[in-house]
Structures are given as structure tokens and as C-alpha cells.
Amino acid sequence: MRFVSDITNCRFSFLCNMKWDELNRIESTPSVRYCQRCETAVHLCRNPADFDRHAEKGHCIAYFPESQHDQQELIGLTRRPAD
């Protein structure tokens, strides 16, 4: 598992090797793309508030922190330490 430095108490339980640009665009919702490999929607998160909102819903997340342009994108499912 990989720790996300600016997200409090969260780890990814599953990291996907797909890249955001490889996912299928959904025209009506630019912040959501579809992963054909996992057959699931992936929600773009740019800040901790977006991240928390989608993680609590159990969504697959693509995380690109606005404040850390050099950080690698992370795509996957999250797991809180209590899980």
C-alpha cells in the first residue's frame, strides 16, 4: 500500500496501473472517466475535500493534488486505517 502524504489517515488498498489519460472520457462528466480494465467509474480528485468525499462513498479515485504538481498520479481504491 502507498501512503498519500497530504491526505490524513488514508492508504490505497488497490493501486491501478492505468493512467488518467488512458481512461475513457465521459462527455457529460469531465471529472469522471471509465476504466475498461476494472469496469468502473474513476472520480478525479484535486484536493483533500474531493478525496474524502469520494473515498467515503467507496469510489475509485484518481488523485492529482493541486499543490504537488511533481507528485505521480494515484488511481485506485482507498482504505481507512480502521478498515
C-alpha positions as a Markdown table, in Angstrom:
| # | Residue | x | y | z |
|---|---|---|---|---|
| 1 | Met | 0.0 | 0.0 | 0.0 |
| 2 | Arg | 1.0 | 3.5 | -0.6 |
| 3 | Phe | 0.6 | 6.4 | 1.8 |
| 4 | Val | -0.8 | 9.7 | 0.4 |
| 5 | Ser | 1.1 | 12.4 | 2.2 |
| 6 | Asp | -1.4 | 15.2 | 2.3 |
| 7 | Ile | -4.5 | 13.0 | 2.9 |
| 8 | Thr | -4.9 | 12.3 | 6.6 |
| 9 | Asn | -5.0 | 8.6 | 7.7 |
| 10 | Cys | -5.7 | 7.1 | 4.3 |
| 11 | Arg | -4.0 | 4.4 | 2.2 |
| 12 | Phe | -4.8 | 2.9 | -1.1 |
| 13 | Ser | -5.8 | -0.7 | -0.8 |
| 14 | Phe | -5.6 | -1.1 | -4.5 |
| 15 | Leu | -3.5 | 0.9 | -6.9 |
| 16 | Cys | -4.3 | 0.7 | -10.6 |
| 17 | Asn | -1.6 | 0.9 | -13.2 |
| 18 | Met | -3.8 | 2.7 | -15.6 |
| 19 | Lys | -3.3 | 6.5 | -16.2 |
| 20 | Trp | -6.0 | 9.1 | -16.2 |
| 21 | Asp | -5.3 | 9.8 | -19.9 |
| 22 | Glu | -5.8 | 6.1 | -20.8 |
| 23 | Leu | -9.3 | 6.0 | -19.2 |
| 24 | Asn | -12.4 | 6.5 | -21.4 |
| 25 | Arg | -13.9 | 10.0 | -21.2 |
| 26 | Ile | -17.5 | 10.5 | -20.1 |
| 27 | Glu | -18.7 | 13.6 | -22.0 |
| 28 | Ser | -21.3 | 14.7 | -19.6 |
| 29 | Thr | -19.0 | 14.5 | -16.5 |
| 30 | Pro | -15.4 | 15.6 | -17.2 |
| 31 | Ser | -14.3 | 14.7 | -13.6 |
| 32 | Val | -15.3 | 11.1 | -14.1 |
| 33 | Arg | -13.8 | 8.6 | -16.5 |
| 34 | Tyr | -14.4 | 4.9 | -17.1 |
| 35 | Cys | -11.8 | 2.2 | -16.7 |
| 36 | Gln | -12.5 | -0.7 | -19.1 |
| 37 | Arg | -10.0 | -2.9 | -17.2 |
| 38 | Cys | -11.8 | -2.7 | -13.9 |
| 39 | Glu | -15.2 | -1.9 | -15.4 |
| 40 | Thr | -15.8 | 1.0 | -13.0 |
| 41 | Ala | -16.0 | 4.8 | -12.9 |
| 42 | Val | -13.0 | 6.7 | -11.7 |
| 43 | His | -13.5 | 10.0 | -10.0 |
| 44 | Leu | -10.9 | 12.8 | -10.3 |
| 45 | Cys | -9.9 | 14.4 | -7.0 |
| 46 | Arg | -7.7 | 17.5 | -6.8 |
| 47 | Asn | -7.8 | 18.3 | -3.1 |
| 48 | Pro | -8.4 | 16.6 | 0.2 |
| 49 | Ala | -12.1 | 17.5 | 0.3 |
| 50 | Asp | -12.8 | 15.8 | -3.0 |
| 51 | Phe | -10.7 | 12.9 | -2.0 |
| 52 | Asp | -12.6 | 12.4 | 1.3 |
| 53 | Arg | -16.0 | 12.8 | -0.3 |
| 54 | His | -15.3 | 10.1 | -2.9 |
| 55 | Ala | -13.4 | 7.8 | -0.6 |
| 56 | Glu | -16.3 | 7.7 | 1.9 |
| 57 | Lys | -18.6 | 6.6 | -1.0 |
| 58 | Gly | -16.2 | 3.8 | -1.9 |
| 59 | His | -15.5 | 5.3 | -5.3 |
| 60 | Cys | -12.4 | 4.5 | -7.3 |
| 61 | Ile | -10.3 | 7.7 | -7.2 |
| 62 | Ala | -7.7 | 9.4 | -9.4 |
| 63 | Tyr | -5.7 | 11.7 | -7.2 |
| 64 | Phe | -3.7 | 14.6 | -8.6 |
| 65 | Pro | -3.0 | 17.1 | -5.8 |
| 66 | Glu | -3.2 | 20.7 | -7.0 |
| 67 | Ser | -0.4 | 21.7 | -4.6 |
| 68 | Gln | 2.1 | 19.0 | -5.7 |
| 69 | His | 2.5 | 19.1 | -9.5 |
| 70 | Asp | 5.5 | 16.8 | -9.4 |
| 71 | Gln | 3.7 | 14.0 | -7.5 |
| 72 | Gln | 2.7 | 11.0 | -9.5 |
| 73 | Glu | -1.0 | 10.4 | -10.1 |
| 74 | Leu | -2.6 | 7.7 | -8.0 |
| 75 | Ile | -5.5 | 5.8 | -9.2 |
| 76 | Gly | -7.2 | 3.2 | -7.1 |
| 77 | Leu | -9.5 | 2.3 | -4.1 |
| 78 | Thr | -8.8 | 3.7 | -0.6 |
| 79 | Arg | -8.8 | 2.1 | 2.8 |
| 80 | Arg | -9.1 | 3.9 | 6.0 |
| 81 | Pro | -6.9 | 2.6 | 8.9 |
| 82 | Ala | -10.0 | 1.4 | 10.8 |
| 83 | Asp | -11.0 | -0.9 | 7.9 |
